[in-house]
Amino acid sequence: MGATIRLMPNHDPHWQDRLEAAKARQAELLRREGILTEAEQSELLALRQEADRAFNARFRTTAEYRDFYLGRARDLLEEEGIDMPIPALADDATVEEIDRVLGMVWQAVEVTNSETF
């Protein structure tokens, strides 16, 4: 029997259009002179979240999501000089399982950086 593949729940083949629209609106808000209104600040935060969702909608499977983010995590650990094994995750790992492992990596980096200052 072959390996099971888990599809990403929010895959969108048009993710790049969504990402570009969110980034364009963010840039428009940030170009304004003066302090942003409370509504504009809320919109800016919502746009940041939409940009993250759009970027992650590029991944068709959780294995693609895992490979991309664990690759970035390995690069970060190497840059920071942290020797930390990353647990293996199956191709059918859930987003939550992947994010849990990524959270451990980010926490290790934060702890290491806070101890060096």
Steps between C-alpha positions, in 0.01 A plus 500: 500500500633846406557795726203712595508863396306764687369792296524849643156621607538848350697439181429771242654495154453878493692557822746736335225741390369510856849554639577783257167672574565487875856628457388782270238617750755476784742716302225750430418532870866527601564778245247726668636792689436528870372247745260235379151508643387215723298358210803518270718331762242221528488469124880482486499214751226320306697545178810347662293200602347476151848513346606209724188301409548573129867398513413172672220434250775431246562157650287223356601237756617503859821333379575808285422725797721286726792492257495875445476604865728230640760600240477859623518377860817299426657804335413717800642249747820481299527881477452527877749219570240289678547124489143377530361192332166559330258213547401314186147565383307267271368613163150488645584711806239759585566873485465504878771232541731689267434831674571339839847394382561842346396659829767297678760630256393865538499457879854355495618796293332749735649336809846483343485865393375617840784315674766661282417857601 
